[in-house]
Amino acid sequence: MTDRDDWGSRLQTDRPHSARVWDYLLGGKNHYLVDSRAGDMILQNFPEFAAVARAQRRFLVRAVRFMARDAGIRQFLDIGTGLPTADNTHEVAQGIAPESRIVYVDNDPIVLAHADALLGSTPEGECAYLDADVRDPRKILAEAAATLDFDRPIGLILLGIIGQVSDEEGPGRIVSELVDALPSGSYVALSDGTATSEALQTAVSAYNSQSVNTYHLRSPEQIGSFLDGLSLVEPGLVRSADWRPDADPSGLPQEQGHGVGAVAFKE
Ligand SMILES: C[S@@+](CC[C@H](N)C(=O)[O-])C[C@H]1O[C@@H](n2cnc3c(N)ncnc32)[C@H](O)[C@@H]1O
């Protein structure tokens, strides 16, 4: 349901929501007690989970930077945006190319409520927010076309969102429908949590039993298959923290995390 009129009933403060739990894990302030409790339950089972979240946000920054700076992408479609935090897609992209246009998409009412923080575009560029469900790619594509020109390359950002789609809901079909709409020269960044740890699987199963939106851990091969037909940019599908890591001036080891990510090119 994505009707703005139903905002109050969609909020559901008695059950954890992924956007709010993610915010808690990233050290944000936009969550309820039920979300911090769910986050703590995940961390008790799998203490490294906060590192998974941070590694994914850092991957977002490096992937958007790569697309904007190295590949010249000036339009971005970021689906499953999450609550605003540091280094949102438009800040990274417009920091490199102020004329960049960004469409954010999420179906969580709390993200909708905080969308203003995602709309602080440069005067040269544009930012838009769509209250929409990734399982309805046709609606997303139709509404995004008000801001993005689908005849020019687009950077599609799918971070921690395809894992929200169960196998029965056809995650591969959803990614294909989105990718098919992109012109050649476009890029896709995708990252999701992997079923590579029994403790993480236990933590996510416990979370799924309570939460409004369930998360589906997959093998790196299954996650990589969503990008079939595209050309992976070096270094391919790797742990998100290992995708073109920045030199860390502190000399501390990079946080690793049980998630993989890739950036792919549409020929
Ligand atoms: C794990 S968070 C990832 C946030 C951000 N992409 C990141 O990597 O930091 C998943 C986000 O997807 C959103 N989400 C979950 N299911 C969704 C759906 N069916 N359609 C659109 N957004 C969804 C949640 O509200 C949440 O903001």
The ligand as an ORCA input file, in Angstrom:
! r2SCAN-3c Opt
* xyz 0 1
  C      18.140     -2.162      4.335
  S      17.467     -0.580      3.979
  C      18.660      0.011      2.793
  C      18.699      1.504      2.707
  C      19.747      2.076      1.735
  N      19.534      1.653      0.374
  C      21.138      1.705      2.175
  O      21.774      0.870      1.529
  O      21.600      2.228      3.190
  C      16.107     -1.072      2.912
  C      15.200      0.074      2.481
  O      14.277     -0.442      1.516
  C      12.976      0.017      1.819
  N      12.024     -0.987      1.343
  C      11.743     -2.195      1.877
  N      10.842     -2.844      1.137
  C      10.525     -2.011      0.109
  C       9.646     -2.110     -0.994
  N       8.898     -3.206     -1.162
  N       9.576     -1.082     -1.872
  C      10.323      0.043     -1.675
  N      11.183      0.192     -0.639
  C      11.279     -0.818      0.241
  C      12.937      0.166      3.312
  O      11.919      1.064      3.722
  C      14.345      0.668      3.598
  O      14.389      2.066      3.553
*
